[in-house]
Amino acid sequence: GGGGEEADAVRKSIDKKEKSLLVERRAVFRGWLKNVFLGQAVLSLGLSWVMVSNPAALFGGQDWFNTNNLDVSIRVLGFWWWWLFIVPSLRSRRPKGFEKKALDLAFLGTPLVSLVMPAVTKDTELIWFANLAVCVASYGFAFLTDSDDDQDSEKNQPEWLKFVYKSLDFGSGRERGARK
């Protein structure tokens, strides 16, 4: 890149420090922050269940809840919580292997359930359980179809599915080549 030997030495030093910083950032992320995301997912799971089953337990004492008749709105938000908070919290842990595939499938499946099921039933608890079933089925499917050689399985996927999976990873560093 020009500048002579001294500039090359500075570039090498900067490159070495950037790589060291990347390793340090990953080491910090692997620890307590992953546990925070897991805790957030667990708390969201419990909160969303209360929202779909008995929102008055959370908001019944509030004037705005009773005067604006928000019972149905909060129940609907409770089953959308799967796509809005639970699955994204689990995906934020940057899982690998079959768990990543499972959470990608769940992230695609839970909004479909939340959009289609209200046409079939108005029972918000049933829709919540359908979202739970999608997540459990996603884990089961990903576990049963997981192979040690992910490269070969990616080659067999249609282009549109590769695009969808790549789009789900946008912002994770892959688009810049930071993650392999």
C-alpha atoms as one frame of an Amber mdcrd trajectory, in Angstrom:
protein
   0.000   0.000   0.000   2.962   2.388  -0.225   4.899   4.231   2.443   7.859
   1.912   2.647   8.953  -0.562   5.276   7.975   1.640   8.196   4.395   1.938
   6.926   4.234  -1.844   6.377   5.362  -2.385   9.976   2.634  -0.021  11.231
   0.016  -1.808   9.093   1.091  -5.201  10.480   0.900  -3.844  14.025  -2.597
  -2.444  13.426  -3.753  -5.707  11.829  -2.402  -7.722  14.771  -4.146  -5.462
  17.306  -7.444  -5.619  15.377  -7.340  -9.426  15.364  -6.537  -9.468  19.078
  -9.448  -7.105  19.738 -11.810  -9.318  17.722 -10.805 -12.367  19.792 -11.248
 -10.377  22.996 -14.713  -9.175  21.969 -15.806 -12.714  21.167 -14.479 -13.998
  24.503 -16.459 -11.343  26.385 -19.603 -12.079  24.375 -19.440 -15.812  25.020
 -19.764 -15.433  28.760 -22.266 -13.471  30.751 -23.954 -11.748  27.814 -25.205
 -15.049  26.398 -26.710 -15.792  29.805 -28.434 -12.400  29.794 -30.051 -13.225
  26.432 -31.096 -16.650  27.699 -32.595 -15.090  30.838 -34.407 -12.552  28.689
 -35.902 -15.365  26.605 -37.066 -17.250  29.714 -38.607 -14.134  31.268 -40.261
 -13.284  27.949 -41.697 -16.793  27.778 -43.353 -16.424  31.191 -44.506 -12.877
  30.569 -45.998 -13.762  27.191 -47.942 -16.652  28.737 -49.448 -14.324  31.350
 -50.259 -11.845  28.585 -52.225 -14.403  26.544 -53.885 -16.162  29.469 -54.621
 -13.435  32.032 -53.432  -9.921  31.135 -55.509  -8.476  33.972 -52.992 -10.030
  36.376 -50.397  -7.635  34.970 -52.435  -4.569  34.079 -55.856  -4.977  35.773
 -55.185  -2.307  38.375 -54.357   0.309  35.764 -57.058   2.752  34.694 -55.873
   2.799  31.078 -56.271  -0.975  30.852 -59.897  -0.964  31.955 -61.057   2.227
  30.242 -59.499   1.439  26.855 -60.473  -2.253  26.889 -56.937  -3.407  26.009
 -57.484  -7.013  27.070 -57.582  -8.373  23.490 -54.666  -6.215  22.312 -52.415
  -7.437  25.094 -53.474 -11.057  24.493 -52.513 -10.699  20.807 -49.202  -9.091
  21.740 -48.607 -12.087  24.014 -48.578 -14.610  21.179 -46.597 -12.236  18.912
 -44.029 -12.103  21.727 -42.573 -15.330  20.315 -41.420 -13.589  17.157 -40.727
 -10.209  18.740 -38.672 -11.254  21.785 -38.330 -14.951  22.601 -36.802 -16.299
  19.385 -34.685 -13.149  18.757 -33.301 -13.363  22.295 -32.236 -16.939  21.662
 -30.809 -16.012  18.248 -28.819 -13.178  19.863 -26.665 -15.773  21.583 -25.224
 -16.537  18.111 -25.790 -20.281  18.259 -24.105 -22.634  15.848 -24.997 -25.916
  14.210 -28.454 -27.372  14.540 -29.569 -24.766  17.103 -28.899 -21.943  14.636
 -30.890 -23.767  11.979 -33.713 -24.397  14.472 -33.910 -20.760  15.515 -33.806
 -19.611  11.889 -36.755 -21.900  11.148 -38.601 -20.730  14.263 -37.966 -17.106
  13.317 -39.579 -17.768   9.943 -42.372 -20.002  11.300 -43.671 -18.060  14.296
 -44.899 -15.020  12.336 -46.707 -17.338   9.941 -48.487 -18.996  12.852 -49.297
 -15.616  14.398 -50.770 -14.377  11.120 -52.689 -17.490  10.049 -53.996 -18.915
  13.339 -56.287 -15.954  14.230 -58.286 -16.808  11.093 -58.782 -20.321  12.486
 -59.320 -19.560  16.170 -59.647 -16.602  18.491 -58.172 -18.572  21.402 -54.937
 -16.709  22.147 -53.665 -19.482  24.399 -54.014 -21.992  21.550 -52.107 -19.649
  19.210 -49.389 -19.275  21.878 -49.102 -23.078  22.094 -48.974 -23.281  18.292
 -45.983 -20.918  18.357 -44.411 -23.102  21.047 -45.034 -26.154  18.861 -43.341
 -24.442  15.900 -40.275 -23.752  18.037 -40.134 -27.292  19.421 -40.691 -28.757
  15.945 -37.948 -26.494  14.554 -35.495 -27.832  17.131 -36.582 -31.406  16.420
 -36.320 -31.007  12.657 -32.944 -29.262  12.852 -31.587 -31.895  15.243 -32.775
 -34.830  13.136 -31.574 -33.361   9.845 -28.297 -31.979  11.200 -25.210 -33.302
   9.536 -21.605 -32.778  10.512 -20.870 -31.489   7.030 -22.939 -28.300   6.767
 -21.232 -27.266   3.536 -22.734 -30.211   1.604 -26.203 -29.599   3.011 -25.971
 -25.919   2.010 -25.122 -26.919  -1.559 -28.333 -28.976  -1.786 -30.551 -26.066
  -0.719 -32.478 -24.030  -3.305 -31.126 -20.540  -4.016 -34.166 -18.804  -2.499
 -33.631 -20.638   0.800 -29.934 -19.744   0.835 -30.958 -16.110   0.306 -33.448
 -16.246   3.201 -30.906 -17.772   5.586 -28.241 -15.280   4.511 -30.714 -12.433
   5.056 -31.414 -13.646   8.577 -27.694 -13.346   9.353 -27.383  -9.774   8.086
 -25.595  -7.675  10.684 -23.809 -10.622  12.284 -20.529  -9.784  10.581 -20.777
 -12.311   7.782 -21.497  -9.650   5.191 -18.150  -8.023   6.035 -16.245 -11.304
   6.166 -15.716 -11.008   9.921 -17.441 -14.334  10.640 -16.757 -17.489   8.738
